[in-house]
Every structure is written in structure tokens, then in C-alpha cells.
Amino acid sequence: MPQFDLEYRAIIESLDGDVFGRKLARTFMDCSTAVYHGNPIDTLYMPKFWDARTIDALRDAAETVHRILSKVIERYVADADYRPLFGFDRELEHLICLPTGYPQPLPMGRIDIFLDEETLDFKLCEFNTDGSSGMNEDREISSALALTPAYQEMARRHHLAPFAIFDTWVEAFGRVYATYEHAVDAPHVAIADFLDITTPQELDVFQRRFSKAGRECRVVEVASLRFDGHHLSTPDGWRVDAVYRRAVLSEIVKRRASVEGLISAIEAHAVCVIGGFRTQVAHCKNVFEVLHLPQTAAFLTPAEQAWVTAHVPYTTQLDGWSDDSRPTSFPTLAEKDRWIVKPSNGYGADDVTAGAAVDDATWHQTVESRLGKGYVLQEYCTPYQSPNLRQGRGNAPISPDWEQFNHLTGLYLYDGCFAGTFSRAGQQATISDAVGGTTVASVAVDCDGCALRLREGLAL
């Protein structure tokens, strides 16, 4: 275990498992706004501690990804011969190529990586763009742990602080909007999503942060927006100048008829949408394959090409395969533990199957049923493991046992700058809510002088 994990575990054990602190934190979380499908989220008790050396490595990884993906997005928009590599249909291609009116190709993202916390080597897992979430879960868990005896003892020994991942996005949003070709003073900001499938508590926190920064802001149902040929507005006539788009593009395409107001306003250059639909180029799983192709290597630097080789797992589309065109050598069936299947335009780890998680018969059926249906086959990356304690939910007894968990680290990117992390853990081959995944607090330790905004106290 890394140094600070060992120290924190020793503190917990010196407190006989800190049962009082775990009950206190659980009570806090049960009453918090960190909920998923109406229920308080599950969490682990020991946070992820990131020191200055690790934060520097994570910043370099995140900002390198941003530079490379920005080049890919810009090439996609500019080069019609490059676009077919992604396999998007004509409707999606049209939306992606709509002008944004500002130069930043990728305003927001969360880059998920499998990080070896001892060597700091890593492999990429996926790129999340405008719908990136988890900020409120991290905020609430960090606030809960700050009340506990174990955390307070650690804070007496070290400077501890969560990441300021709300206010830094409000600031980054403002910087991007200031470069918009039709920017107005004091813009009205709409945080837009499909409210029936989003996490409204997180959007509400963002709305308060925008308002605190002096921007008039509302959370709005994206399907309710109306365009009159001049202005985008809400049903009650409130003018929208800038949109923080939380609605992922796959949902927008699925519900296209309900979002014509927003799309028409974008086509008429009548509203600033941060981020624009072109971020789908980075969000889709096909980009992993495209990053390895010679057409992409042609516009990357030698250092960037080497970075892709080292950190981007091998990926190939299952779209073009059929019973007649399947490669004669088909290792996926014989070496299932080496592979994972994902939907090309999916999100939230939905419909993801790791070969290591299923038996041979299920793996065969999974691969066969997804041939030619918009899925990718990707090299499976074994997650880093470390022990932790379950915090539990509700009135269930608190387990005294330390258990091994797999870990996934998300790197928030705002306007091309690293802003903090979102940590997840689980005990299955994939780390998601659907298979018992849980959230872990992220805390910077002894990082007073690092070039990163940190959050102090428990302020909302």
C-alpha cells in the first residue's frame, strides 16, 4: 500500500476500527444529496490520498490526453476523409460538425484510467465528455469523512483538502464563454439535461455555484427549450445565452424530436453551447481504435505517438464483422479474460461485459450477439487493488473486515486543465453501480503549494 494509505489504516486500527466514525459518516451520507436512483450511494471508508508527486503525474496524464483528443476533434471537423474512421451516421456527423463559435474543442471531460498507485503507470479506460459527473458524490463523501476521528487525526499530521471541482468548472465555463464570437455581458446560463435520467442534486449544486459567481443560472429540461428564430428560451420566456450541456449526445439523438429547439438554435448560431456536439468524437469508444491508426499518427508528434502506444489499450470495432467476414483468427473466444466488450456510444458502464466476469458460454453468446451492432472489443486492463473498509448503508451491521477492491481513477479536465479526481472501487471485473461499484473520496495530502485549486471546510 502507498505510504499515506498505510498511515491511515494504522490510525483506523488504533481506534479499534473507528466504528463511531464509520457510523457518523454513514449517517451523514444517508441524509446527504449524494443519491443514485433515489437511494444514498454506497461508499468506502478510507479515501484516496494523492500527494504532490502523484497529482503532478495525474495532471500530466490528463492534459496530455486533452492535447491529443483536441487534435483528433479538430481533424475530424476539418477533414472529410478522416471522418469515416469513426463510423458515425450522416445525422450524427452533421451535429458534430456544427460550429461552436469558440476555439476550445473539448471544454469539459473526465478521463477514466486504471492507475497503478505505486508505480503511477496507467492505461486509459474511457473518455467522458460533457455529461461527466460524480462531483457531488465526491463533495458529500469528503464532507462526511472530515467529521470522523480517523480523518481528524490524519489532518493533525498532514494538510488534507478535497478538490474544488465545482467552482473551478464555473470559472472555466466563464473563460470558454468569453471567447465565444457572440458573447454578451451577464449571460443567462442554462444547465441542460434530460431531467428524468439525470442526477438533479448535482445540477442544483452547480446552479448555486454559478449564481454565487454572479451568473444568472437555471437548471432546465433540455427538451423544454424553445427557439423563436432569434433567441433560445425556457417555456416561461427566460432567455438562454449559454448552455452547460449535461445531456449526452446519444440521448439527444435518441430523443431528437424533443430537442429541436436547442438544435435549431445551434444551427442558427443563436446560442453558445459548452460543450458542442463535436466532443462526441472523444466520447465514443471508437476513438481508442482511431488513435492507433496511421491516419492519426500522421498529425501527432513522435512523443504523442509513443504516449498512445504506452497508454491506450488495443481496441477494434465489432461493427464490420459477420458470420462471413469474421477474421479467421478470433482470439476473443479462446482468451476471454484478455478482453472486454463495450457499446461504442454508451456511457455509465451500461451494457459492458468483461470476459473475466462470465463463463465461456456467456462470453461466446455476448460476442456473437454484438457483432455488427455498434460495439467495440477492447484489451482488458487489470485494475489496481488495495484494501478498504465498507461504510455501509442504512441499519445494516458495520463489517469489521478489510476487503480487497479494484480501483478506477477519473481525472477531471476543465478548459484543458486538470481539476481533480473522482475515485471508484468495486470487487468485480468491471467497476460500476450495476455490479456493486462504490465511490471513494479523493483527498490531496500535503499539497499546499501545488498548482491546483483545493477546497477547504464543508461549505456548500
C-alpha positions in Angstrom: 0.0 0.0 0.0 1.2 3.6 -0.7 2.6 5.4 2.3 -0.4 7.5 3.3 -2.8 4.6 3.0 -0.6 2.6 5.4 -0.6 5.5 7.8 -4.4 6.0 7.6 -5.0 2.2 8.1 -2.8 2.3 11.2 -4.9 5.2 12.6 -8.1 3.4 12.0 -6.8 0.2 13.6 -5.6 2.3 16.6 -9.2 3.4 17.0 -10.4 -0.2 17.0 -11.8 0.2 13.5 -13.2 3.7 14.2 -16.7 2.2 14.4 -18.0 5.5 15.8 -16.6 7.5 12.8 -17.9 5.0 10.3 -21.4 5.2 11.8 -21.2 9.0 11.9 -20.1 9.2 8.2 -22.8 6.7 7.2 -25.5 8.8 9.0 -24.2 11.9 7.2 -24.3 10.1 3.8 -27.8 8.7 4.4 -29.0 12.3 4.8 -26.9 13.8 2.1 -27.7 14.8 -1.5 -25.4 12.0 -2.9 -28.1 9.7 -4.2 -28.4 7.2 -7.1 -31.8 6.1 -8.3 -33.3 7.7 -5.2 -31.0 5.9 -2.7 -28.0 7.1 -0.8 -24.8 6.0 -2.6 -22.6 3.3 -1.2 -19.1 4.4 -0.1 -15.8 3.1 1.3 -14.3 4.5 4.5 -10.7 5.2 3.6 -10.2 7.9 1.0 -7.8 8.1 -1.9 -4.8 10.2 -0.8 -3.0 12.0 -3.6 0.4 13.6 -2.8 2.1 16.3 -4.8 4.1 13.8 -6.9 1.0 11.8 -7.8 -1.0 14.9 -8.6 1.8 16.1 -10.9 1.7 12.7 -12.7 -2.1 12.8 -13.0 -2.1 16.4 -14.3 0.5 15.4 -17.0 -1.7 12.4 -18.0 -4.9 14.4 -18.1 -3.5 17.4 -20.0 -1.7 15.1 -22.5 -5.0 13.4 -23.2 -6.6 16.7 -23.8 -4.0 17.9 -26.3 -4.2 14.6 -28.3 -8.0 14.5 -28.3 -8.2 18.1 -29.2 -6.1 17.4 -32.3 -8.4 14.5 -33.2 -11.6 16.5 -32.8 -10.2 19.4 -34.9 -9.0 16.9 -37.7 -12.5 15.3 -37.7 -14.2 18.6 -38.2 -11.8 19.8 -40.9 -11.1 16.6 -42.9 -14.0 14.8 -44.5 -11.7 11.9 -45.4 -10.9 11.4 -41.7 -14.5 11.2 -40.5 -15.4 7.7 -41.9 -12.9 6.2 -39.5 -15.4 6.7 -36.7 -18.4 5.2 -38.4 -20.9 7.9 -37.4 -24.1 8.1 -39.5 -24.9 11.3 -41.5 -27.2 12.8 -38.9 -24.6 12.4 -36.1 -21.8 13.7 -38.4 -23.9 16.8 -39.1 -24.4 17.6 -35.4 -20.7 17.0 -34.6 -19.6 19.4 -37.4 -21.9 22.3 -36.3 -19.7 25.3 -35.3 -19.4 26.1 -31.6 -18.3 29.8 -32.0 -15.3 29.3 -29.6 -11.9 27.7 -30.1 -11.8 25.2 -27.3 -12.6 21.8 -28.8 -13.0 19.9 -25.5 -14.3 22.2 -22.7 -15.0 19.5 -20.1 -14.1 15.9 -19.7 -13.4 13.2 -17.2 -10.7 10.8 -18.3 -11.0 7.4 -16.5 -7.8 5.5 -16.1 -6.6 2.3 -14.5 -3.8 3.7 -12.3 -1.1 1.6 -10.6 -0.9 3.7 -7.4 2.6 2.5 -6.6 4.4 2.9 -10.0 2.0 5.6 -11.4 1.8 3.8 -14.7 -1.7 3.6 -16.2 -3.9 2.5 -19.0 -6.9 4.5 -20.3 -10.4 3.2 -19.6 -12.7 5.7 -21.3 -13.3 9.3 -22.1 -16.3 11.0 -20.6 -17.1 14.5 -22.0 -20.0 16.9 -21.4 -22.1 14.5 -19.3 -19.2 13.9 -16.9 -20.5 13.6 -13.3 -19.6 12.4 -9.8 -18.6 15.9 -8.5 -21.4 15.9 -5.9 -20.7 12.4 -4.7 -17.1 13.3 -4.0 -18.1 16.6 -2.3 -20.5 14.8 0.1 -18.2 11.9 0.9 -15.3 14.2 1.6 -17.5 16.3 3.9 -18.7 13.2 5.8 -15.2 11.8 6.4 -14.0 15.2 7.6 -16.2 14.7 10.7 -14.6 11.4 11.7 -11.9 10.8 14.4 -9.7 8.9 11.9 -9.7 11.8 9.4 -9.2 14.4 12.1 -6.2 12.6 13.4 -4.8 12.4 9.9 -5.5 16.1 9.5 -3.4 16.8 12.6 -0.5 15.2 10.9 -0.9 16.4 7.4 -2.6 19.1 5.4 -5.7 17.5 3.8 -8.1 19.1 1.3 -10.6 17.8 -1.3 -10.5 19.2 -4.9 -12.5 22.3 -5.7 -14.3 20.7 -8.7 -17.4 22.9 -8.7 -16.0 26.4 -8.6 -13.2 25.6 -11.0 -15.7 24.5 -13.6 -17.7 27.7 -13.2 -14.5 29.6 -13.7 -13.5 27.5 -16.7 -17.0 27.9 -18.2 -16.6 31.6 -18.0 -13.2 31.6 -19.7 -14.6 29.5 -22.6 -17.7 31.7 -22.9 -15.5 34.8 -23.0 -14.0 33.5 -26.3 -17.5 32.9 -27.9 -17.9 35.0 -31.0 -21.3 36.4 -29.9 -20.6 36.7 -26.2 -22.8 39.1 -24.3 -22.4 40.8 -20.9 -24.0 38.9 -18.0 -25.2 35.9 -20.0 -28.1 33.7 -18.8 -26.7 30.2 -18.2 -28.9 27.1 -18.6 -27.7 23.8 -17.2 -29.5 21.5 -19.6 -30.2 17.8 -19.3 -33.0 15.2 -19.6 -34.2 15.6 -16.0 -35.9 12.2 -16.0 -32.5 10.4 -16.2 -30.0 12.8 -14.6 -28.8 13.4 -11.0 -30.7 16.6 -10.2 -28.9 17.1 -6.8 -25.6 17.6 -8.6 -27.1 20.1 -11.1 -28.6 22.0 -8.2 -25.1 22.4 -6.6 -23.7 23.7 -9.9 -26.6 26.1 -10.3 -25.9 27.6 -6.8 -22.2 27.9 -7.7 -23.0 29.7 -10.9 -25.3 32.1 -9.0 -22.7 32.6 -6.3 -20.3 33.7 -9.1 -22.8 36.3 -10.2 -24.2 34.5 -13.2 -28.0 34.1 -13.6 -28.4 30.4 -14.0 -31.2 27.8 -14.1 -31.4 24.0 -14.3 -33.6 23.3 -17.3 -35.2 20.3 -19.1 -33.3 20.2 -22.4 -36.5 19.1 -24.2 -38.4 22.2 -22.9 -36.1 24.7 -24.7 -37.8 26.7 -27.4 -36.3 28.7 -30.4 -38.2 31.5 -32.0 -35.7 32.2 -34.8 -33.8 34.7 -32.7 -33.4 33.5 -29.1 -33.4 30.2 -27.2 -35.7 30.3 -24.2 -37.4 28.3 -21.5 -41.2 27.9 -21.6 -41.8 30.9 -19.4 -39.8 33.2 -21.7 -36.4 33.3 -19.9 -33.7 33.9 -22.5 -30.8 31.5 -22.7 -27.4 32.8 -23.8 -25.2 30.0 -22.8 -25.8 26.3 -22.2 -23.8 23.9 -20.0 -24.7 20.8 -21.8 -25.1 17.8 -19.5 -27.3 15.8 -21.9 -25.1 13.2 -23.6 -25.3 13.2 -27.4 -26.5 9.6 -27.6 -29.6 10.5 -25.6 -30.1 13.7 -27.7 -30.1 11.6 -30.9 -32.4 9.0 -29.4 -34.9 11.8 -28.5 -34.1 14.1 -31.4 -37.7 15.2 -32.0 -37.9 16.6 -28.5 -34.8 18.7 -28.7 -35.3 20.6 -32.0 -35.4 23.9 -30.1 -31.8 23.5 -29.0 -30.5 22.1 -32.2 -32.2 24.8 -34.3 -30.7 27.5 -32.1 -27.2 25.9 -32.6 -27.7 25.7 -36.3 -28.6 29.4 -36.4 -25.6 30.4 -34.2 -28.0 31.9 -31.7 -26.7 30.2 -28.5 -23.4 29.2 -27.0 -23.3 25.5 -26.0 -20.4 24.4 -23.8 -19.6 21.8 -24.9 -20.6 21.5 -28.5 -21.6 18.2 -30.1 -18.1 17.7 -31.5 -17.0 16.4 -28.1 -18.7 13.1 -29.2 -15.5 12.4 -31.2 -13.7 11.9 -27.9 -16.6 10.3 -26.0 -17.2 7.4 -28.4 -15.2 4.2 -27.8 -14.2 4.0 -31.5 -11.7 6.8 -30.7 -9.5 4.2 -29.0 -9.0 2.3 -32.3 -8.6 5.5 -34.3 -5.9 6.8 -32.0 -3.7 3.8 -33.1 -4.3 4.3 -36.8 -1.6 5.7 -39.1 -4.1 8.4 -40.2 -4.0 9.8 -36.6 -0.3 9.2 -36.1 0.3 11.4 -39.1 -0.7 14.6 -37.2 0.6 13.6 -33.7 4.1 14.3 -32.6 6.5 11.4 -32.0 6.1 11.9 -28.3 2.3 11.8 -28.6 2.5 8.6 -30.8 4.7 6.9 -28.1 2.2 8.0 -25.4 -0.7 6.5 -27.3 1.2 3.2 -27.7 2.0 3.1 -24.0 -1.4 4.1 -22.5 -4.2 3.5 -25.0 -5.4 -0.2 -24.9 -5.8 -2.1 -28.2 -9.4 -1.7 -29.4 -11.2 -2.8 -32.5 -14.8 -2.4 -33.8 -17.1 -5.4 -33.9 -19.4 -3.4 -36.3 -18.0 -4.7 -39.6 -17.9 -8.4 -38.6 -20.5 -11.0 -39.6 -20.5 -14.8 -39.9 -18.9 -14.5 -43.3 -16.4 -11.6 -42.7 -15.1 -12.6 -39.2 -11.3 -12.9 -39.0 -10.1 -16.5 -39.3 -8.1 -16.0 -36.1 -10.7 -15.0 -33.5 -8.8 -14.9 -30.1 -11.7 -13.4 -28.2 -13.4 -16.8 -27.9 -10.4 -18.7 -26.7 -8.8 -15.9 -24.5 -11.9 -14.3 -23.0 -10.1 -12.9 -19.9 -8.0 -10.7 -22.1 -11.0 -8.7 -23.5 -13.9 -6.5 -22.7 -16.9 -5.6 -24.9 -18.4 -2.1 -24.8 -21.1 -0.2 -26.8 -19.3 2.4 -29.0 -21.5 5.3 -27.9 -22.5 4.1 -24.4 -22.0 5.8 -21.0 -22.3 4.9 -17.4 -20.7 1.4 -17.9 -24.1 0.3 -19.3 -24.0 -3.0 -21.3 -20.3 -3.6 -20.7 -19.1 -7.2 -20.4 -15.7 -8.3 -19.3 -14.6 -11.8 -20.4 -13.2 -12.3 -16.9 -16.6 -11.8 -15.3 -18.5 -14.5 -17.2 -18.2 -18.2 -18.2 -17.2 -19.4 -21.6 -20.8 -20.0 -22.9 -21.9 -16.5 -21.8 -18.8 -14.9 -23.4 -19.5 -16.7 -26.7 -23.1 -15.6 -26.7 -22.2 -12.0 -25.8 -19.7 -11.6 -28.6 -21.9 -13.3 -31.2 -24.9 -11.2 -30.3 -23.0 -7.9 -30.6 -21.3 -8.5 -34.0 -22.3 -5.6 -36.3 -24.3 -3.8 -33.7 -22.2 -0.9 -32.6 -19.8 -2.4 -30.1 -16.0 -2.5 -29.6 -13.7 -5.2 -28.4 -11.0 -3.8 -26.1 -8.0 -5.1 -24.3 -8.9 -5.7 -20.7 -6.8 -3.8 -18.1 -6.4 -5.4 -14.7 -7.2 -2.8 -12.1 -5.0 -1.8 -9.1 -6.2 -3.4 -5.9 -5.9 -2.3 -2.3 -7.8 -3.0 1.0 -10.5 -0.8 2.4 -13.5 -0.9 4.8 -17.1 -0.8 3.8 -19.0 2.1 5.3 -22.4 0.5 4.6 -25.8 2.0 4.3 -28.9 2.1 6.5 -29.2 0.0 9.6 -27.0 -2.9 8.3 -24.2 -4.0 10.7 -20.8 -2.5 10.0 -18.4 -5.1 8.9 -15.0 -5.0 10.8 -13.2 -6.7 7.9 -10.8 -5.2 5.5 -11.5 -6.3 1.9 -9.7 -6.0 -1.4 -11.1 -3.6 -4.0 -10.3 -2.8 -7.6 -9.9 0.9 -8.3 -10.7 3.3 -11.2 -9.5 6.9 -11.2 -11.3 9.7 -13.0 -9.4 12.8 -14.0 -11.5 16.0 -14.4 -10.4 18.3 -17.2 -11.8 21.9 -17.4 -10.8 24.0 -20.4 -7.8 21.8 -20.9 -6.6 22.0 -17.3 -6.6 19.2 -14.7 -9.0 20.0 -11.9 -9.2 16.9 -9.6 -10.2 13.3 -9.4 -13.2 11.0 -9.0 -12.4 7.6 -7.5 -14.4 4.5 -7.9 -13.9 0.9 -6.5 -15.5 -2.5 -6.9 -14.9 -6.2 -6.5 -16.0 -7.4 -9.9 -14.2 -7.3 -13.3 -16.0 -4.1 -14.2 -16.4 -1.2 -11.8 -19.9 0.2 -12.0 -23.0 0.7 -9.9 -24.7 -2.2 -11.8 -22.2 -4.7 -10.2 -21.7 -3.3 -6.8 -19.3 -0.4 -7.6 -18.9 2.2 -4.9 -17.4 5.7 -4.6 -14.3 6.7 -2.7 -13.4 10.2 -1.5 -10.4 11.9 -3.2 -8.2 14.0 -0.9 -5.0 15.9 -1.7 -2.4 15.5 1.1 0.4 18.0 1.8 -0.2 19.7 -1.5 -0.4 23.4 -0.2 2.0 24.6 -2.9 0.7 22.6 -5.9 -0.8 24.5 -8.8 -4.3 23.1 -8.2 -7.4 24.6 -6.5 -8.3 22.8 -3.3 -11.4 23.0 -1.2 -11.3 23.9 2.5 -14.0 23.3 5.0 -17.5 21.9 4.5 -19.1 24.9 2.6 -21.7 24.0 0.0 
